[in-house]
Amino acid sequence: MIRKKKNLCAAAWLLAAAVLVSGGAVGGAVCAAKEQQTEEEVEDVRLKDAVSKELGCYVGAAVTGQEINNRRVWEIITTHFNAVTLGNELKPDALFNYSNAVCPGTEEAELNGETITVPKINFYKAENMLDKILQWNKKNPDDALKVRGHVLVWHSQTPEWFFHEDYDKQKPYVDRETMNKRLEWYIRTVLTHFTGEDSEYKDLFYGWDVVNEAVSDSTGTYRSDNENPNEPLSNDTHGNNSSWWHVYQSNEFILNAFVYANKYAPADLELYYNDYNECSGQKMAGILELLRAVKATEGARIDAMGMQGHYNMDSPNYSEIDMAIRMYAQVVGNVQMTELDMKASEDYDGSPESKEKEFEEQAKRYGAIYWALKSADKEEGVNITSLTFWGTADHLSWLQSRSDVGGGNTTGLPECPLLFDEHYEKKPAFYAFAGGNK
Ligand code: GLA
């Protein structure tokens, strides 16, 4: 567990004050710090060292099964990060072997003294990645990587057949009682496999997203089965509508998920709720309602709110981010930024000129976000416990392509959302977190 440090050094505070007074002129303020560092020190700085000094938290990046075998990505991850989130491989669709249209076969399982029929789970995609990480950790204990488990309960990337009788999407939906058994079995199976006493992976994980994106973008309460009336609920996987909600017609599955996760997770595995658009008023109200409901549920445990942080260049603004962190901290204490990235400005076209301008502006924007995290973390009762970017190098980001389960690129325009460019080189945004200014 990474130990929290509650004091920023005086120089950092002065720097920060200058940033705020100058209305976010982070680039200039950072230049002042650069004078105290030699060029070499700036060049050699590792992101995890710099951020750990300020926030004392995990510094992570998402990585997919393909990316982890990319030598340059692996180099970036093992140099600059001390944690990863598997981009897809621990999601329900991946664990059901991407057998999205039909159930990949069933078997019997025992649950609370009863025998139930369950779909076959296949762990190998995640295990391939975790094995590589374990090997690295064995050889490099000082630079070991931890993993954030992502995600147990989500309306998206969960096959529709999981909610139907006999795991057949042509048949009716199951009732709540049946779904509860499936929910408990699924959470038990995944958590026991990866974090149970006998699991070789048990020391890898620091926490797990128990529920992802269960709040509506527009209604100020839970995501329903009709969040987007134009999207059929019968789709194999979902972008917007929730079949969880369809079965329960209430937040019961969310509360139960946190009860079951608490029941089967080791006591030191943290449990999270995670969501996007987390700084916008309506949505924040819904998320706060969810967090309070989980906190009030007997047998449930929640250790932090995960703010995904899929942001634009102009939104959310500094005070919205600052406010969201503090509001969530009031309910759960610990707050994390779990999927940070940045959509490019509308006029960004990927040309060298536009790149230079965008990269500089983006560094300022990232600097302001970082400052919001650092200043909130200084407050009593607010702990930022992890800062995770959704990817490493720009060209590999999910924002470069359209996703059929929600989000992604809708304009076809180039994006540059991350800290490393398409040549795997550090961008100005890197130095907004690592200090110095290149
Ligand atoms: C969401 C999910 C992530 C990932 C990103 C974008 O926010 O939580 O797992 O799918 O979108 O790729």
Residues whose N, C-alpha, C, O or C-beta is under 5 A from the ligand:
A	BS01	GLA	G87 Q308 W398
